[in-house]
Every structure is written in C-alpha cells, then in structure tokens.
Amino acid sequence: MITRSQKLIIGTRGSSLALCQANMIKDELETAFSDLEVQLKKIKTTGDKITDVPLAKVGGKGLFVKEIEEALLRNEISLAVHSMKDVPTFLPEGLHLAAITQREDPRDVVITRNGKRFLDLPRGARIGTSSLRRQSQIKHLRPDFEIVPLRGNLDTRIKKLGKEGLDAVVLAAAGVRRMGWEGRITEYLDPEICLPAIGQGALGLECRVADDRVNEMLKRCNHPVTSRCVRAERALLTRLEGGCQVPIAAHAQIRDEERLVLEGLVASIDGRRVIRDGITGDPEQPEALGRDLAERLLTQGADAILREIYQ
C-alpha cells in the first residue's frame, strides 16, 4: 500500500516546459493514488548548461537525460519524465522505460514574424531551428532559406523571433500546445513537408527495473497505441545507429486497429539528398517493422549519407 510517508520524487529538467510535463504526470499519479505525495526535483543536464553551441556540435547522446538517469541510479529520485525525442535508444543498465504516455500532436509548427505561411516566405528568409532534422528537410524544400541555429528553452526560442530578426521559427507542436500557446502558431507542417523526430509528442517515464512499486504505478500512465508507434520509430533509429542530432526522422501510426504504418527518412545535412520510404505491418511487431524499414533506407542510399555525417 502506498502512503504519504512513501513520497514519490520525479526528476525533471527545470525549464518551463519540462516542469509542465512533469506536473502532468504528478497530477495523474496523485489523482489515481489519493494517499500518494509526489514531489518534483529539478536537475540541470548537460544540454541545459551548454546554450551557446548548436547541439550537433556538442556531440554525444543523452544530453538532456544523462544527469537525471544518474540521479535515478543513486536512488535520489523515483522516476524521470523525459520528452521521448530526447531519450537515447540505449539506457543505462538497471533502468528502463516503464511507460510511454499518450502522444500529443507529433507535427512541427511554424511561427512566423508577419503571419505569412511557411512556403509563402520570401527568398532568403531566416529560419530559426535547433534541429538538423528540420534543417535538412527545410533546405530540401527551400534551398534559398537561411537556417539560423536556435538554442534555449521554448519561450526563449519564440522570443528570439523578433530579437534576432528571424522570419520564422520551427518548433515541436507538442511543447507549444502543452504550454497553452496554440494561438501563436502560424501553421502546422504536414509530415510530407517535415517528418517529425523519433518519439516527438510523447513522454517517457523512466525508472529502475527493480523498483516494483513504481513500475506497478506507472502502468496506468502507459498508452499502448503510442507505445507501439514509438517502439517502431526507435527500432528504426537503433538500426541506423543514429542520435538525436542526426537528420533521421520517423513517424508511426496505427490505422484501423490492425495496421501499423511507419514512415522514415534519412537526409544529408545540406538537404540535397533525402531518402524516404514507408512500411505497413502488424502493430504487435513494431520493432520488426522499424528494423525492416531501416534496412530499406540503408539499401536505398542512407548508409552513404550516414557514413559522411559520422565521419
């Protein structure tokens, strides 16, 4: 039995969006378990500390989760709430993803300075984004655009739209919507234009494998449909050996409750080469579908693109 003498501590980054997401899980757990007290512990990650360098140049994986995972391993926190797109495909021994929450809108959105739609922006428009995945797809679509590296928390990036003379910023819809800023969105980008990041829009709840109490509680937070879709996307990423700062994208959906449809993409950083394909199969075998699509992309030329990037 869970009592208030057994507090649950959630580890989270300290940004407004991260705290919003952690509080969503806190509220869900406290509603489900009336005698439970949940506290938040803010933890600064490497990605939070380095704000003046593009993430692609920082290198490594898990820039926004490493310190939180270390706190889990030291038993300083009970669970961690991550944006799934930040979670590496390989987790430290003793930790696992106990739940993947129902997905918010997985698309990217554009916020423009003058309200113009994305494709109507003038030649040479300055576009702010922190993502090589977005950069590659935007440059493929509009080679004339100037990409401006954009770091900082969500609210900071939006403020830079006017402060740094940008024509538009491209962000994840999920974060903007969770913060209640839908009114600022100029346009949602169709996945045909910009395929989302792996896991975008979902939250991952990470805890210790051996912590039976927490694992049992987190079962109620897991969304089976989202979990299968994200597992397919992450299997593709694992096979491609990609990190979050490589131009790899994927989006899975389950249609008619019997078909998992997965699209994947690998692009060169300059956007000149884009390898994209899709696959449909059994939603009960998401990892197999992800691996199969990765093999297709590799045989179509993704292997050469990835070798160049890693070198």
Residue pairs with C-beta under 8 A, 6 or more apart in sequence:
1 35
2 33
2 35
2 36
2 213
2 217
3 35
4 35
4 36
4 37
6 36
6 213
7 37
7 38
7 39
8 29
8 36
8 37
8 38
8 39
8 78
8 79
8 214
8 217
9 38
9 39
9 40
9 41
9 76
9 77
9 78
9 79
10 22
10 25
10 26
10 38
10 39
10 40
10 41
10 77
10 78
10 79
10 80
10 81
11 41
11 43
11 68
11 71
11 72
11 76
11 77
11 79
11 80
11 81
12 18
12 19
12 21
12 22
12 40
12 41
12 42
12 43
12 68
12 80
12 81
13 19
13 42
13 43
13 44
13 45
13 48
13 64
13 68
14 42
14 43
14 44
14 48
15 48
15 153
15 154
16 153
16 154
16 155
16 179
17 153
17 154
17 175
17 178
17 179
18 81
18 83
19 40
19 42
20 178
20 179
21 81
21 83
21 178
21 203
22 40
22 81
23 40
24 178
24 203
25 81
25 101
25 203
25 205
25 221
26 38
26 40
28 220
28 221
29 36
29 38
29 217
29 221
30 36
30 37
30 38
32 217
32 220
33 217
36 217
41 71
41 76
41 77
43 67
43 68
43 71
43 77
44 67
45 63
45 64
45 65
45 66
45 67
45 68
46 58
46 60
46 63
46 64
46 66
46 67
47 55
47 58
47 63
47 64
47 86
48 64
50 58
50 63
51 151
51 152
52 151
53 151
54 130
54 149
54 151
55 63
55 130
55 151
55 244
55 245
56 132
56 245
58 245
60 243
61 88
61 243
61 244
62 69
62 86
62 87
62 88
63 86
63 244
64 82
64 83
64 86
65 80
65 82
65 86
65 87
65 88
65 206
68 77
68 80
68 82
68 206
69 80
69 91
69 92
69 95
69 206
71 77
71 80
72 79
72 80
72 95
72 206
72 207
72 208
73 92
73 94
73 95
73 208
75 208
78 207
78 211
78 214
79 98
79 205
79 206
79 207
79 214
79 218
80 205
80 206
80 207
81 203
81 204
81 205
82 203
82 204
82 205
82 206
83 174
83 175
83 199
83 202
83 203
83 204
84 100
84 198
84 199
84 200
84 201
84 202
84 203
84 204
84 230
85 172
85 197
85 198
85 199
85 200
85 244
86 244
87 97
87 199
87 204
87 206
88 243
88 244
89 234
89 237
89 238
90 238
91 97
91 206
94 208
94 209
94 210
95 206
95 207
95 208
95 209
96 206
96 207
96 209
97 204
97 205
97 206
98 205
98 206
98 207
98 214
98 215
98 218
98 219
98 222
99 204
99 205
99 218
99 219
99 221
99 222
99 223
99 227
100 202
100 203
100 204
100 205
100 222
100 223
100 226
100 227
100 230
100 231
101 202
101 203
101 204
101 205
101 221
101 222
101 223
101 226
102 202
102 223
102 225
102 226
103 174
103 201
103 202
103 223
103 226
103 229
103 230
104 173
104 174
104 177
104 178
104 201
104 202
105 173
105 174
105 177
105 188
105 201
106 173
106 174
106 191
106 196
106 200
106 201
106 202
106 251
107 173
107 188
107 189
107 190
107 191
107 194
107 196
108 134
108 170
108 171
108 172
108 173
108 188
108 189
108 194
108 196
108 200
109 170
109 171
109 172
109 173
109 176
109 185
109 186
109 187
109 188
109 189
110 117
110 118
110 168
110 169
110 170
110 185
110 186
110 187
110 189
111 158
111 161
111 168
111 169
111 171
111 176
111 184
111 185
111 186
112 118
112 121
112 167
112 168
112 186
112 187
113 161
113 162
113 166
113 167
113 168
114 167
115 186
116 186
117 186
117 187
118 168
118 186
118 187
118 189
118 193
119 141
119 142
121 127
121 142
121 145
121 167
121 168
122 167
123 144
124 144
124 145
124 146
125 142
125 144
125 145
125 146
125 167
125 168
126 145
126 146
126 148
126 165
126 166
126 167
126 168
127 138
127 145
127 146
127 147
127 148
127 166
127 167
127 168
127 169
127 170
128 148
128 149
128 150
128 157
128 160
128 161
128 164
128 166
128 168
128 169
128 170
129 135
129 138
129 147
129 148
129 149
129 150
129 169
129 170
130 149
130 150
130 151
130 157
131 170
131 197
131 245
132 245
132 246
132 247
132 269
133 195
133 197
133 246
133 247
133 248
133 249
133 267
134 170
134 194
135 147
135 247
135 269
135 271
136 247
136 267
136 268
136 269
136 270
136 271
136 274
137 193
137 194
137 195
137 247
137 249
137 265
137 267
137 271
137 274
138 145
138 147
138 170
138 194
138 271
139 145
139 147
139 270
139 271
139 272
140 267
140 271
140 272
140 274
141 193
141 271
143 271
148 164
148 166
150 157
150 160
150 166
150 169
151 157
152 160
154 171
154 175
154 176
154 179
155 179
157 169
157 171
158 169
158 171
158 181
158 184
160 166
160 169
161 168
161 169
168 186
170 189
170 194
172 196
172 197
172 200
172 201
173 185
173 188
173 201
174 200
174 201
176 182
176 184
176 185
191 251
191 263
194 249
195 249
195 250
195 251
195 263
195 264
195 265
195 276
196 249
196 250
196 251
197 244
197 249
198 230
198 233
198 234
198 236
198 237
198 244
198 248
198 249
198 250
199 230
199 233
199 234
200 251
202 223
202 226
202 230
205 218
205 221
205 222
207 214
207 215
207 218
208 214
209 215
225 254
228 252
228 254
228 260
228 283
228 284
228 286
229 252
229 253
229 254
229 260
229 286
230 252
231 286
231 287
231 290
232 250
232 252
232 260
232 262
232 286
232 287
232 289
232 290
233 250
233 251
233 252
233 262
233 264
233 290
234 290
235 286
235 287
235 288
235 289
235 290
235 291
235 294
236 248
236 250
236 262
236 264
236 290
236 291
236 293
236 294
236 297
237 248
237 250
237 290
238 290
238 291
239 290
239 291
239 294
239 295
239 298
240 246
240 248
240 266
240 294
240 297
240 298
240 302
240 306
241 306
242 248
242 306
246 306
246 309
247 265
247 266
247 267
247 268
247 269
247 305
247 309
248 264
248 265
248 266
249 264
249 265
249 267
250 262
250 263
250 264
250 265
250 290
250 293
251 262
251 263
252 260
252 261
252 262
252 263
252 286
252 289
252 290
253 260
253 261
254 260
254 261
254 283
255 261
257 283
258 283
259 280
259 281
259 283
260 280
260 281
260 282
260 283
260 286
260 289
261 278
261 279
261 280
262 278
262 279
262 280
262 281
262 289
262 290
262 293
263 276
263 277
263 278
264 276
264 277
264 278
264 279
264 293
264 294
264 297
265 274
265 275
265 276
265 297
266 274
266 275
266 297
266 302
266 305
266 306
267 273
267 274
267 275
267 305
268 274
268 305
268 308
268 309
269 309
273 301
273 305
275 297
275 300
275 301
275 302
275 305
276 297
277 293
277 296
277 297
277 300
278 293
279 289
279 292
279 293
279 296
281 288
281 289
281 292
282 288
282 289
